[in-house]
Amino acid sequence: MFISALELFKLGIGPSSSHTMGPMVAAGLFLDDIEPYFSGAADGLSIRCTLKGSLAYTGHGHGTDKAIALGLHGFSPRQVAGEDIDNLVARLWKLSGITVKSTASIGFSPQTDVVFDRGTALPEHPNGMIFDLLDSNNSVVVTQRYFSIGGGFVKSLDEISDIIAPIKILPLEACQYGFDSAQSMLSMSEDKGMTIAEMKIENELCYMSKPELDSGLDSIWRSMKLCVENGLKHTGLLPGGLNIERRARKLNQQLISEPKEVTLNDWLCAYAMSVNEENAAGHMVVTAPTNGAAGVIPAVLYYFIKHENGSQAQVRDFLLVASAIGGLIKHNSSISGAEVGCQGEVGSAAAMAAAGLCAVKGGSTQQIENAAEIALEHHLGMTCDPVKGLVQVPCIERNGFGAIKAYTAASLALKGDGVHFMPLDQCIEAMRQTGMEMSVKYKETSLGGLAVSNTEC
């Protein structure tokens, strides 16, 4: 099993990889699907998108309708990462159609043609979308179902039954050092006398050159670093109606002005919250492995570089090792909050960050696997119950605590010899089983937990 680090970490916009980035990608795919059905003449044709399951329940708070409009107008998450999204969406919102093949105009009004259907979810996945191309009589000409399956990745109805993880997985035999479990990773590392980062590099080089890999990893880190620093500059209220004020900038200024009172935890919270405030504002973030958990890995890595003098080479190793662990979790469980709750988002991010940090601090393969297991274990059962369907409460602070747990897990593992009771593979399986048994109320529908415990005054 091989999942590229450059496939795992992706540049996009907030507030959600599955509810914003995925639907934008799906809308673009539908455009490609309908092109063969007309050539220049599209009189009377229109598009309707019906959101199902979690997308219907929390899509308003996640800007799913805006993402659909962006995708149908030809924009991708990467393209809009540096744009003024509010102004762009305001312009598109006034239009009553889209242009395909430069000439064909198809009716589409986001206010009426994006339907939030809170009925029965599609059976294949809780994040389902039905796109219809309609004729002048409102009869369906073309229909397609897509599923946003986590991390900004999308599958069609034909594809979803064949997937074993929410991103493209290349064959195990195609890589010299492919592994599909933590145990096989440990065994291979011992047998070959190689670190996880060394094995990951060799696998990546089966599909790209070393300069391409290094450039890609460096670009990921630059984007993560920029997210942290952008969040530390901005102030004001976050959008959505909860009147949540940005706190990362003020917290960071307090830490700088009162250094003797500062702890490691304070810095990690400031850095993680800065990223997730950017995400909540709909700005640029990197899926790590999702938008809702985008602050954990950048916070831990930013702290390591800024406060512990980490090097660029260590940044690459950190990301490679983190992606190896993330790949195992994706392959054997899920990173989608709509599938398994926040244990699959912040829990996965914490495991990845703990493994990466342990690696760059000199940890053995056994210690790295231990660090990932400790971090994931202490997120088991965590629900996804965002208030008002917004990625703000409890999501922003939760990333800070995920970063703290990741750092603590790495430190604890480094003080041991790697021998521990619960293997990472079994912890990942426990997370999967817990997610399967978790009520839908706690899986990104905002129907339970904190989402219904907030009393408006």
JOGI-V309722 format. One record per backbone hydrogen bond with DSSP energy under -0.5 kcal/mol. CO is the residue of the C=O (numbers start at 0). NH is the residue of the N-H. E is the energy in kcal/mol with one decimal. If there is no record, write none. Layout:
BEGIN
CO NH E
CO NH E
END
This chain:
BEGIN
0 178 -1.0
1 169 -2.3
3 6 -0.7
3 7 -1.8
4 8 -2.4
7 9 -0.6
9 286 -2.6
11 284 -1.9
15 19 -1.4
15 20 -2.2
16 21 -2.1
19 23 -1.6
20 24 -2.2
21 25 -2.7
22 26 -2.3
23 27 -1.6
24 28 -2.1
25 29 -2.2
26 30 -1.8
27 31 -1.7
28 32 -2.0
29 33 -2.1
30 34 -1.0
33 36 -1.8
34 37 -1.4
38 40 -0.6
39 41 -0.7
41 44 -2.0
44 106 -2.8
45 133 -3.2
47 131 -2.9
48 50 -0.6
48 114 -3.2
49 129 -2.4
50 116 -2.1
51 54 -1.3
51 127 -0.5
52 55 -0.7
52 56 -1.8
53 57 -2.6
54 58 -1.0
57 61 -1.6
58 62 -0.7
58 63 -2.7
59 62 -1.0
62 66 -2.2
63 67 -2.4
64 68 -2.0
65 69 -2.5
66 70 -2.7
67 71 -2.5
68 72 -1.3
69 74 -2.5
70 73 -1.6
75 79 -1.8
77 80 -0.9
79 82 -1.5
82 84 -1.3
83 87 -2.2
84 88 -3.2
85 89 -2.3
86 90 -1.8
87 91 -2.2
88 92 -2.5
89 93 -0.6
90 93 -0.9
91 94 -1.4
95 107 -1.8
97 99 -0.5
97 105 -2.7
99 102 -1.1
99 103 -2.0
103 99 -3.4
103 105 -0.5
105 97 -2.7
106 46 -2.5
108 111 -1.2
108 112 -3.3
109 113 -0.8
112 48 -3.2
112 114 -0.6
114 50 -3.5
114 116 -1.0
115 117 -0.8
121 124 -0.6
125 53 -1.6
125 54 -0.7
125 127 -0.8
126 147 -2.2
127 51 -2.7
128 130 -0.5
128 145 -2.3
129 49 -2.9
130 143 -2.4
131 47 -2.3
131 133 -0.6
132 140 -3.7
132 141 -1.4
133 45 -2.0
134 137 -2.2
138 134 -2.3
141 132 -3.2
143 130 -3.0
144 156 -1.4
145 128 -2.4
146 148 -1.0
146 154 -2.0
149 152 -1.4
152 148 -1.7
154 146 -2.5
155 159 -2.1
156 160 -0.6
158 161 -1.7
158 162 -0.7
159 162 -0.7
169 1 -1.4
170 173 -1.1
171 174 -1.4
174 177 -0.9
180 184 -1.9
181 185 -2.6
182 186 -2.6
183 187 -2.4
184 188 -2.2
185 189 -2.1
186 190 -2.9
187 191 -2.7
188 192 -1.1
188 193 -1.3
194 198 -2.1
195 199 -2.7
196 200 -2.5
197 201 -1.9
198 202 -2.0
199 203 -2.5
200 204 -2.3
202 205 -1.2
203 206 -2.0
203 207 -0.9
208 212 -2.3
209 213 -2.9
210 214 -2.5
211 215 -2.2
212 216 -2.6
213 217 -2.6
214 218 -2.1
215 219 -2.0
216 220 -2.2
217 221 -2.5
218 222 -2.2
219 223 -2.4
220 224 -3.1
221 225 -2.3
222 226 -2.1
223 227 -2.1
224 228 -2.4
225 229 -2.8
226 230 -2.1
227 231 -1.4
229 232 -1.2
229 233 -1.3
235 245 -2.8
243 237 -3.1
246 250 -2.6
247 251 -2.7
248 252 -2.3
249 253 -2.0
250 254 -2.1
251 255 -2.0
252 256 -2.1
253 257 -1.7
255 258 -0.6
257 260 -1.6
258 261 -1.2
262 266 -1.5
263 267 -2.3
264 268 -2.3
265 269 -2.3
266 270 -2.6
267 271 -2.6
268 272 -2.7
269 273 -1.6
270 274 -1.4
271 275 -2.1
272 276 -2.1
273 277 -1.6
274 278 -2.2
275 279 -2.2
276 280 -1.4
277 282 -2.6
278 281 -1.9
282 13 -1.9
284 11 -2.5
289 287 -1.6
290 293 -1.9
292 295 -0.9
292 296 -0.5
293 297 -0.6
294 298 -1.9
295 299 -2.1
296 300 -2.6
297 301 -3.0
298 302 -2.3
299 303 -2.1
300 304 -2.3
301 305 -2.8
302 306 -2.8
302 307 -0.7
303 307 -0.9
303 309 -1.3
304 308 -0.6
310 314 -1.7
311 315 -1.9
312 316 -2.0
313 317 -2.8
314 318 -2.4
315 319 -2.4
316 320 -2.7
317 321 -2.7
318 322 -2.3
319 323 -1.7
320 324 -2.0
321 325 -2.6
322 326 -2.5
323 327 -1.6
324 328 -2.1
325 329 -2.5
326 330 -2.5
327 331 -2.2
328 332 -1.9
334 336 -0.5
335 338 -1.1
335 339 -2.7
336 340 -1.4
340 343 -1.5
341 344 -0.9
341 345 -1.1
341 346 -1.6
344 348 -2.5
345 349 -2.6
346 350 -2.1
347 351 -2.5
348 352 -2.7
349 353 -2.7
350 354 -2.1
351 355 -2.4
352 356 -2.6
353 357 -2.4
354 358 -2.1
355 359 -2.1
356 360 -1.3
357 362 -2.8
358 361 -1.7
363 367 -2.5
364 368 -2.4
365 369 -1.9
366 370 -2.6
367 371 -2.3
368 372 -1.9
369 373 -2.6
370 374 -2.2
371 375 -2.3
372 376 -2.9
373 377 -1.5
375 378 -2.0
376 379 -1.0
378 381 -2.1
381 342 -1.8
382 384 -0.6
383 443 -2.3
383 444 -0.5
385 388 -1.7
386 389 -1.8
389 391 -1.9
391 393 -0.5
391 395 -2.1
392 386 -2.6
393 397 -2.3
394 398 -1.4
395 398 -0.5
395 399 -1.0
396 400 -2.0
397 401 -2.1
398 402 -2.1
399 403 -1.9
400 404 -2.5
401 405 -2.1
402 406 -2.4
403 407 -2.5
404 408 -2.7
405 409 -2.2
406 410 -2.3
407 411 -2.7
408 412 -2.4
409 413 -2.3
410 414 -1.0
412 415 -1.5
420 422 -0.7
422 426 -1.6
423 427 -2.6
424 428 -2.0
425 429 -2.2
426 430 -2.1
427 431 -2.0
428 432 -2.7
429 433 -2.6
430 434 -2.3
431 435 -2.1
432 436 -1.8
433 437 -1.0
438 441 -1.9
439 442 -1.6
440 446 -0.9
440 447 -0.9
441 383 -2.9
447 450 -1.2
448 451 -1.3
449 452 -1.2
449 453 -0.6
452 454 -0.6
453 455 -0.6
END
